[in-house]
Every structure is written in structure tokens, then in C-alpha cells.
Amino acid sequence: MGNSALKSHFEHGQKTGVLNLSKQKLDEFPSGMKSLSNNLRSLDMSDNKFTVIPTEIHTYQKLKVLILNRNRLTNLPDELGSLAKLESFSATDNKLTTLPTSFANLTALKKVHLSGNLIKEFPVMLCGLSHLDFIDLSKNKLTTVPKGVAKLQCIELNLNQNQISSIHLDLASCPRLKTLRIEENCLPLEGFPSEIFYLSNVSLICAEGNLFEMKSFMDLDGYEKYMERYTAVKNKLL
């Protein structure tokens, strides 16, 4: 991207706090970004060639939205955890295998989009973030939803198209979870805890494409209790 185009983007960023540098063949932050550290609220760096995000990302303390989709990222810097005002983080279609433990400090976080990566272990560092409404971990390499997820605060959890073969019953204790998507995994019938049916607040479960027939799934103990919640929510929407 030419200097004149960069200058135009940075001037817009200075005025609005919004900077979109997507599809610009970038592999590092342009030097001019330093001038925006005091007022940048939204940064879109998607569809570039980044292999790393520089540690200077921590200087953008007013950042609320960070979009890093479709780059070449294999990891993320711990410094991301210092973005105290970050509300939405998206890094879909990269090569990430994990998240920094510092994500546990992102107390303002509401949405996390991580579809299309190589994440093998459930990011438990997201548990306990009280404002986190939505997590998309679809199209990764997850094999289990582990013990210790009871403090997960999200309303919707998308785990479609992973390799999940077991879900710990702790998931039934998530206080705000309403929508659970687990389609196209490796889940056997015995890998799904029936506690989610009769102890949780989940009112929508999408489970097609696993190692069981849906009829058998619907015959599990507690399914009728789940259907009561599902019907009640559906009726409210009518």
C-alpha cells in the first residue's frame, strides 16, 4: 500500500478511532500506527500476511475491536491480555494452536471468534470472563470439553466441526449458556453428559453429525426436560 493511501487511512483513524488495513499485503504494523495509540478503538488487519502480532499492541489501550482474520498467525503475544477495554476479538482462519493465558485478564471481552484454526485444547483461560457472551471455536482440533469449564459465562458456544469425543458434565453448570453447537464431531452417545439436559439452562442443542443416531440422542435421560426449555423459548419468539 502506497504512502498516500496509508496517510489517508491514518488520517481517518485519527478522526474516528477506526482503522481498516485489511487486504493490504502487510506483514508488519506500519510505523504510522504509533500515532494512533491514544485513540484507536477498532483495528481490522484481516486478509494480510502477518505471522506475528508485535508486542507493541499493548499500547493501544482504548482498543475495543481487534480483527485479525485470514492471516498466517501461529501464536499471539501475551501483551494482548493488557487490552483492558477489548470487547470483540476475531482471529479466524489462521494457524493458532492456543491462546495466551493472559486472555484471562480481558474482563471486558464479549465476543471471541476463533473458527478455522488448529486449537487442540479448550481455552479454559476464557472461563470466568463475566461479560463474555459468544465463543466460536468451530473448525479447530478440539478433542474434549474438559473439567473446569463450569465458570464459562458465554450464552452461545459453537464447537462445530472439531474432533470432540467427550464433554465434561461441568458444562451443565455454566450459568448463562443457552445455545450449544456440537455438530460434526466424534462424540459417542456416552460422551454427552445427560446433566446438560436436566440441570443446565441450555435451550438449543445442535448435535447432528456425531457418532450416534439423533433418535438415540433424543432417548437419553433428561431430553424431555431440555425440550421443555426449547419449547418455552420458541414460544416466546412467536
Phi, psi and omega in degrees: 000130183292162181299324181293320178294317177301314181301319179297317179296318182291323177297319177296320179296323178297320183284321190251340186080008182242125180233120178245109179241034179287153175057044181241011177061031181278144172236003174205160179294130174297145183300330181295345180295336181300332180289349183258003188299337183272345184221006182288123181250332182221129182228120178246112180242028184289160177057048174236205185235028182294131171256338175218155171256125185296150181295342179294355178303334182292346181284346182269072190287348178263003184295126178251331182231127177228120183239120183233027186298147172054058169241208181233036186285132175253342176204171181234147182285147177302333183298341176301331182292351180266000180278082191298337183259003184296125182251329183225125179234128181225124178218052182288155174055052170240206179233035182290139177251344180198173173247151176297143177298339180294347176299340177296344180271354185276073189289346178266357187296132180245325184225136177229121180245112183228024180298145174077038176240200183236032184288124184260333183242139181300130183285082184294346178295346177277345180291137179095352177284106195290342181258002185286111184265326191221132176229125175245109177243023181294156177058047173239205183238026181297140179245343181205154167257108195277170170300142178105006181265008184299334181271004177297128188258001186291154177271324178232134179232117181254112180241019182302148173056053169244205178233035186291127178244352178206146177234124180287145182296347176303334181297334179291342183266358179298119191293332186245359185294123180242327182236124179237118180248116182227033181289149175055057172241198180245035189276119171279165182302320182286349178276352180257117181287122181295346176303331179297329177290310191252356178244338186271178174258009183295127181243000174214117176239122176251111190229014181295153175084028176248192186271041177206158173279142182298332177298318178294323178299318181288345178272354180296150179300129177097352183301323180297324178296318176299318181296330175298316178293316180302313181294320180297317179293317181299319180294328178293331182278346181281000000 
